[in-house]
Amino acid sequence: MEFLDWKSIGSLLATLMFLRTAIRDFLPPEIHQILTRFYLKLFASVQSNISIIIEEFDSSYNNELFDSVQTYLTSQCFSSAKILRLSKPQNCKNLTFTMDTNQKVEDTFDGFKLKWSLRTIEKKPNTVGYGFIRGQESRHFQLTFHKKYKDKVHSLYIPHVIEEADKIKFKNRQQRLYTNRSADDNGRFWSSVPFSHPSTFDTVAIDPVLKEEIKGDLVKFVNRREFYSRVGRAWKRGYLLYGPPGTGKTSLIAAIANFLEFDIYDLELTAVTNNSQLRKLLIATSSKSVIVVEDVDCTLDLSDRKKQLTRKKKEREGEGEESGEKKENEIKNNGASPFSTVSLSGVLNFVDGLWSSCGGERVMIFTTNHIEKLDPALLRPGRMDKHINLSYCEFKAFKVLMKNYLYIEEHKLEEEVEGFLPLVKITPADVAEVFMSCNDDVDVGMKNLVEELKKRLASASESKKEIEETERKTQDEKLKDEAKEEVQSS
């Protein structure tokens, strides 16, 4: 066995090293890549493992599967890889770890193990303008596993990687607040800014029972994709928030968006010129989003169509000019654009038409201060699935405000406040303003609130007396007129 002595082994290793260096230095990278793949195919028949190559670029375009794998491995590579790349991508909330080249990561799925590795292949340098030489490289992920799990990897594991990558991207992205453009600039219908509203379900001042009901409805909605598909409905949910100004409609919208971690599309209907543009705006929204139309009764004429027919009938009977001027003044006062041709049917199709099924997992929220002004067709289930009445401040909402602004759970004056609230129309916004002006003095804040409630109660009593006095005078005048008519007739 003289051929196994150390000198022979050393010569053999030196020869192999020389051949390896010669192949790398003198063979073009493309040929080197072909030889490597040939080598892998040659020994594939005698190996028990199978390898899948996922290249970064597919026909000169980005390979979405490569990006999904890179995102999926962000959590696994931190504990396995020896060298990591750290970055903070644009519009992302957190730092991101990714694998460096020639690193390996092990993963386990459904009881079997898989190995990921990231490799780089250098291509032949190309001469660019002015004699500058630029080298190119191609990266790819290599997935290795036992060949008996081939079907599971194809049908279960790869879809699992894509799904988990989507979840990671969604959790790491920064929420955005979008608003529609009055003109189509460079094909973009929406402009956006980072959304960082602090409102949550813990801070919004509404009845705790209603709060839990809304949260449960949202959780049920996002978890029922298969249900919506099975029953043949678009995966969307419509909410109508109605009530007086200052009752927390905007805060509740922000709390819903933060709870779901969805982006918000704030649709300004006065900037939409026609139904076609409204449809394009809907198509340009993304899934996992909250589409908001605030004060819908003030932006368009979405009133009951039966009342509109009655008004038109009166116009034809001779009141047309006066009614037309009145209608024009209403449009100006509401802020609606006189050049807009967006109609009720356009809004109904926006909410529940064929185009509303494009994408999925959307929450549509309309707000109004006057629900009685809206057409019943807009209010029916399937369009506005859930109606939420946000009225004047009640005692349970007051307790939330007291905890948020004064950092207390109880106070000696809260029983007095509880007695006043059913008698006085005061909004949560008004209560919050009283607490904000107390300079963090708890006793002063509670005392000021009691005084404000007393003032409003006294003012309401005076107004009630004035109304009763006016009604009494009107009734007396009516009786006098009737008496005069009887005298004249006799």
C-alpha positions in Angstrom: 0.0 0.0 0.0 2.8 2.4 -0.9 0.4 4.6 -2.9 -1.2 5.7 0.4 1.9 7.2 1.9 1.9 10.8 2.9 3.9 12.0 0.0 1.5 10.5 -2.5 -1.5 12.0 -0.7 0.2 15.4 -0.6 0.9 15.2 -4.4 -2.6 14.2 -5.1 -4.0 17.1 -3.0 -1.7 19.6 -4.7 -2.8 18.3 -8.1 -6.5 18.7 -7.1 -5.8 22.2 -5.8 -4.1 23.2 -9.0 -6.9 21.9 -11.1 -9.5 23.7 -9.0 -7.5 27.0 -9.3 -7.1 26.5 -13.0 -10.8 25.9 -13.5 -11.7 29.0 -11.5 -9.1 31.3 -13.2 -9.2 30.1 -16.8 -12.7 28.8 -17.4 -15.4 31.4 -17.9 -17.9 31.5 -15.1 -20.7 30.3 -17.3 -18.8 27.1 -18.2 -17.9 26.7 -14.5 -21.6 26.9 -13.7 -22.5 24.3 -16.3 -19.8 21.9 -15.0 -21.1 22.4 -11.5 -24.7 21.5 -12.5 -23.4 18.6 -14.5 -21.5 17.4 -11.4 -24.7 17.7 -9.3 -26.7 15.7 -11.9 -24.0 13.1 -12.2 -24.1 12.3 -8.5 -27.8 12.8 -8.0 -28.6 9.2 -9.0 -26.5 7.8 -6.2 -27.5 10.4 -3.6 -30.6 10.1 -1.4 -31.0 13.9 -1.3 -32.6 16.3 -3.8 -31.7 19.9 -4.3 -33.9 22.7 -5.6 -32.3 25.9 -7.0 -34.2 29.2 -6.6 -32.4 32.0 -8.5 -32.7 35.6 -7.7 -33.7 36.6 -11.2 -36.0 34.8 -13.5 -35.5 35.9 -17.2 -34.0 39.2 -16.1 -36.9 39.9 -13.7 -37.0 39.6 -9.9 -38.0 36.2 -8.8 -40.8 36.6 -6.2 -40.1 33.2 -4.8 -36.5 34.2 -4.0 -37.7 37.2 -2.1 -40.2 35.1 -0.2 -37.5 32.6 0.8 -35.2 35.4 1.9 -38.0 36.9 4.1 -39.0 33.5 5.4 -35.4 32.7 6.6 -35.1 36.0 8.5 -36.1 34.3 11.7 -34.4 31.0 11.2 -31.0 32.4 10.1 -30.5 34.4 13.2 -29.9 31.2 15.3 -28.2 29.1 12.6 -26.1 31.2 10.3 -22.6 32.4 11.3 -22.6 35.6 9.2 -25.6 37.8 8.9 -26.5 40.9 7.1 -28.4 43.6 9.1 -30.6 46.2 7.4 -33.7 48.3 7.8 -35.6 48.3 4.5 -37.7 51.3 3.6 -41.2 51.5 5.1 -40.4 48.7 7.5 -40.8 49.0 11.3 -38.1 46.6 12.4 -34.5 45.7 11.7 -34.1 42.7 9.3 -31.5 39.9 9.4 -30.6 38.1 6.2 -28.2 35.4 5.3 -24.8 36.1 3.8 -23.5 34.0 1.0 -22.2 30.5 1.6 -24.2 30.2 4.8 -26.5 27.3 5.7 -29.7 27.1 7.7 -31.7 24.1 8.8 -35.4 24.0 8.9 -38.0 21.4 10.2 -41.4 20.9 8.6 -43.9 18.1 9.3 -41.3 16.0 11.1 -38.5 16.1 8.4 -35.5 18.3 8.0 -34.5 20.6 5.2 -31.4 22.6 4.5 -31.2 26.0 3.0 -28.0 27.6 1.7 -27.3 30.9 -0.1 -24.7 30.8 -2.9 -23.2 33.3 -5.3 -21.9 32.7 -8.8 -19.6 35.3 -10.3 -20.1 36.1 -14.0 -17.5 37.3 -16.4 -16.9 41.1 -16.0 -18.3 43.4 -18.6 -16.8 46.6 -19.8 -19.1 49.5 -19.3 -18.7 53.0 -20.7 -15.4 54.9 -20.3 -13.5 51.7 -19.8 -15.0 50.9 -16.4 -15.1 47.2 -15.7 -18.1 45.9 -13.7 -18.3 42.4 -12.4 -21.7 40.7 -12.1 -22.9 38.0 -9.8 -25.9 35.8 -9.5 -27.3 34.6 -6.2 -29.5 31.6 -5.6 -31.0 29.6 -2.7 -30.4 25.9 -2.7 -32.9 23.8 -0.8 -31.8 20.2 0.0 -34.0 17.4 1.5 -34.4 13.6 1.3 -36.0 12.5 -2.0 -38.8 10.7 -0.3 -40.3 14.0 0.8 -40.4 15.4 -2.7 -44.2 15.5 -2.9 -44.6 17.1 0.5 -42.0 19.8 -0.3 -43.8 20.7 -3.6 -47.4 20.6 -2.3 -47.0 21.7 1.3 -43.6 23.2 2.2 -43.2 25.7 -0.6 -46.7 27.1 -0.1 -46.0 27.2 3.6 -42.8 29.3 3.0 -44.8 31.7 0.7 -47.6 32.1 3.3 -45.2 32.7 6.2 -43.2 35.2 4.2 -46.4 37.2 3.5 -47.2 37.2 7.2 -43.7 38.4 8.1 -43.8 41.2 5.4 -47.2 42.3 6.7 -46.2 42.4 10.3 -42.9 44.3 9.5 -44.3 46.9 7.2 -45.2 50.4 8.3 -48.8 51.3 8.2 -49.7 54.0 5.7 -52.5 56.6 5.5 -53.6 57.2 1.9 -55.6 60.0 0.4 -56.9 60.2 -3.2 -55.4 62.7 -5.7 -57.6 65.2 -7.4 -55.6 64.4 -10.6 -54.0 61.3 -11.9 -50.2 62.1 -11.5 -48.0 59.6 -13.2 -50.7 56.9 -13.0 -50.9 57.1 -9.2 -54.4 57.5 -7.7 -53.3 57.7 -4.1 -50.6 59.5 -2.1 -49.6 58.3 1.4 -47.8 59.2 4.6 -46.9 57.0 7.5 -49.9 56.3 9.8 -49.1 56.6 13.5 -52.4 57.5 15.2 -52.2 56.5 18.9 -55.8 55.5 19.2 -56.5 51.9 20.3 -59.4 50.0 21.7 -58.0 50.6 25.2 -58.2 54.4 24.8 -61.3 54.9 22.7 -64.2 56.1 24.9 -67.1 53.8 24.1 -69.1 51.2 26.0 -66.8 48.3 26.9 -69.5 45.8 25.8 -69.8 47.5 22.4 -66.0 47.6 22.2 -65.7 43.8 22.7 -68.5 43.2 20.2 -66.6 45.2 17.5 -63.3 43.4 18.3 -65.0 40.0 18.1 -66.6 40.9 14.8 -63.3 42.0 13.3 -61.5 38.9 14.4 -64.3 36.7 13.0 -64.0 38.6 9.7 -60.3 38.3 9.1 -60.4 34.5 10.0 -63.2 33.6 7.6 -61.6 33.8 4.2 -62.8 30.2 3.3 -66.3 31.0 4.5 -66.7 34.1 2.3 -65.4 32.1 -0.7 -67.7 29.1 0.1 -70.9 31.3 0.3 -69.9 33.3 -2.7 -69.4 36.7 -1.1 -66.6 39.3 -1.5 -64.2 39.2 1.4 -65.1 42.6 2.8 -67.0 44.1 5.8 -69.0 47.3 5.9 -69.4 49.5 9.0 -71.6 52.6 9.4 -70.6 54.9 12.3 -73.3 57.5 13.1 -73.9 60.0 15.8 -73.3 63.6 16.8 -70.0 65.3 16.1 -67.3 64.6 18.8 -68.5 61.2 19.8 -65.3 59.4 18.7 -66.0 58.1 15.2 -62.6 59.1 13.8 -60.8 57.6 17.0 -62.7 54.4 16.5 -61.6 54.2 12.9 -58.0 54.6 13.9 -58.4 52.0 16.7 -59.8 49.5 14.1 -56.9 50.1 11.8 -54.4 49.7 14.6 -56.1 46.5 15.9 -56.0 44.9 12.4 -52.7 46.5 11.5 -54.3 47.6 8.2 -53.5 50.6 6.0 -56.1 53.4 5.8 -57.5 54.8 2.5 -59.2 58.0 3.3 -61.5 58.6 0.3 -62.4 62.3 -0.2 -65.5 62.1 -2.5 -65.5 65.8 -3.3 -62.3 65.3 -5.2 -63.8 62.5 -7.4 -65.2 63.7 -10.6 -67.2 60.7 -11.8 -68.2 57.1 -11.2 -65.4 55.8 -13.5 -62.7 57.5 -11.4 -64.3 56.2 -8.2 -64.0 52.7 -9.6 -60.4 53.2 -10.5 -59.7 54.4 -7.0 -61.2 51.2 -5.6 -59.1 49.0 -7.9 -55.9 50.9 -6.8 -56.4 50.0 -3.1 -54.7 47.0 -1.6 -55.9 44.1 0.4 -55.8 44.3 4.2 -56.9 47.9 4.2 -59.6 50.1 5.8 -61.4 52.3 3.2 -63.0 55.3 4.9 -65.6 57.8 3.7 -66.2 60.4 6.5 -69.3 62.5 6.7 -70.8 60.9 3.6 -74.0 62.9 4.0 -72.1 66.1 3.6 -70.1 65.2 0.5 -72.7 63.8 -1.9 -76.5 63.8 -2.2 -77.1 60.2 -1.0 -80.5 61.0 0.5 -83.6 58.8 0.2 -84.6 58.5 -3.4 -88.3 58.6 -2.5 -87.7 62.0 -0.9 -85.9 63.2 -4.0 -88.8 62.2 -6.2 -91.1 64.1 -4.0 -88.9 67.2 -4.3 -88.7 66.9 -8.0 -92.5 66.6 -8.2 -92.8 69.9 -6.3 -90.3 71.5 -8.6 -92.4 70.5 -11.6 -95.5 72.1 -9.9 -93.9 75.5 -9.8 -91.4 75.5 -7.0 -88.5 74.5 -9.3 -86.6 77.7 -9.3 -86.7 78.2 -5.6 -86.0 74.5 -4.9 -83.1 74.5 -7.4 -81.5 77.5 -5.7 -82.0 75.9 -2.3 -80.4 72.7 -3.6 -77.4 74.6 -5.0 -76.9 76.4 -1.7 -77.0 73.0 0.1 -74.3 71.7 -2.2 -72.1 74.7 -1.6 -72.6 74.6 2.2 -71.8 70.9 2.3 -68.6 71.4 0.3 -69.5 69.0 -2.5 -68.0 69.8 -5.9 -70.6 71.2 -8.4 -68.5 69.5 -11.2 -68.8 66.0 -9.7 -71.1 63.6 -11.4 -70.6 60.8 -8.8 -74.1 59.3 -8.2 -75.7 57.2 -5.6 -75.6 54.2 -8.0 -71.8 54.8 -8.4 -71.3 54.7 -4.6 -73.5 51.6 -4.3 -71.4 49.8 -6.9 -68.2 51.0 -5.1 -69.4 49.4 -1.9 -71.1 46.3 -3.2 -70.7 46.0 -7.0 -68.6 43.6 -9.1 -65.5 45.8 -8.8 -65.7 45.6 -5.0 -64.7 42.0 -5.1 -61.2 42.8 -6.6 -58.6 42.1 -3.9 -59.9 41.1 -0.6 -59.9 41.5 3.2 -61.1 45.0 3.2 -63.1 46.9 5.8 -65.2 49.8 4.5 -66.3 52.4 7.0 -68.7 55.2 6.3 -69.5 57.9 8.9 -72.4 60.3 9.2 -73.9 62.7 11.7 -77.4 62.2 10.2 -78.2 58.6 9.4 -81.8 59.6 8.5 -80.5 61.5 5.4 -79.0 58.4 3.8 -80.8 56.2 1.2 -81.9 52.8 2.6 -80.1 51.0 -0.2 -76.8 52.2 1.2 -77.7 51.0 4.7 -78.7 47.4 4.0 -76.6 44.4 5.0 -74.0 43.5 2.4 -73.1 47.2 2.1 -73.2 48.5 5.7 -73.2 45.2 7.5 -72.9 46.7 11.0 -74.4 49.9 12.2 -72.6 51.5 15.3 -74.3 54.3 17.1 -71.8 56.6 18.9 -74.0 58.9 21.0 -73.3 61.3 23.8 -71.0 60.4 26.7 -72.4 57.7 29.1 -70.9 56.7 32.4 -68.9 53.8 31.1 -67.3 55.9 28.5 -66.6 58.6 31.1 -64.8 56.0 33.2 -62.5 55.2 30.2 -61.8 59.0 29.8 -61.1 59.4 33.5 -58.6 56.6 33.4 -56.9 57.8 30.2 -56.6 61.5 31.2 -56.5 61.5 35.0 -54.9 58.1 35.6 -57.5 57.1 38.2 -60.1 54.4 38.5 -62.3 56.1 41.1 -63.1 59.5 42.6 -65.5 60.9 45.2 -67.2 63.1 42.6 -67.9 60.3 40.0 -71.3 59.5 41.5 -72.3 63.1 41.0 -71.1 62.9 37.4 -73.1 59.7 36.9 -76.2 61.5 38.0 -75.7 64.4 35.6 -74.7 62.4 32.4 -78.2 61.0 31.5 -79.6 64.6 31.8 -77.0 66.5 29.8 -75.9 66.1 26.2 -72.1 66.2 26.4 -69.8 64.4 24.0 -66.6 62.4 24.9 -64.6 65.1 23.1 -66.1 67.8 25.4 -65.2 65.7 28.5 -61.7 65.1 27.2 -61.2 68.9 26.7 -62.2 69.6 30.3 -59.7 67.0 31.6 -56.9 68.4 29.3 -57.3 71.9 30.8 -56.8 70.8 34.4 -53.0 70.6 34.2 -53.0 67.0 35.5 -54.7 68.0 38.8 -57.2 65.2 39.4 -59.5 67.1 41.8 -59.5 70.2 39.6 -60.4 68.1 36.6 -63.3 66.4 38.3 -64.6 69.6 39.8 -64.4 71.5 36.5 -66.4 68.6 34.8 -69.1 68.8 37.5 -69.4 72.6 37.0 -69.6 72.2 33.2 -72.4 69.6 33.6 -74.3 71.9 35.9 -74.0 74.8 33.4 -75.2 72.6 30.5 -78.1 71.3 32.6 -79.2 74.9 33.5 -78.8 76.0 29.9 -80.9 73.0 28.7 -83.6 73.8 31.3 -83.7 77.5 30.1 -84.0 76.3 26.5 -86.7 73.9 27.5 -88.7 76.8 29.2 -88.2 79.0 26.2 -89.5 76.3 23.9 -92.5 75.6 26.1 -93.2 79.4 26.3 -93.0 79.7 22.5 -95.3 76.7 22.1 -97.8 78.2 24.6 -97.8 81.6 22.8 -98.3 79.8 19.5 -101.2 77.8 20.9 -102.8 80.9 22.4 -102.5 82.8 19.0 -104.0 79.8 17.3 -107.0 79.7 19.7 -107.5 83.5 19.2 -107.5 83.0 15.4 -110.1 80.2 15.7 -112.3 82.4 18.0 -112.1 85.2 15.5 -113.1 82.9 12.7 -116.1 81.6 14.7 -117.3 85.2 15.4 -116.9 86.2 11.7 -118.8 83.1 10.6 -121.6 83.7 13.0 
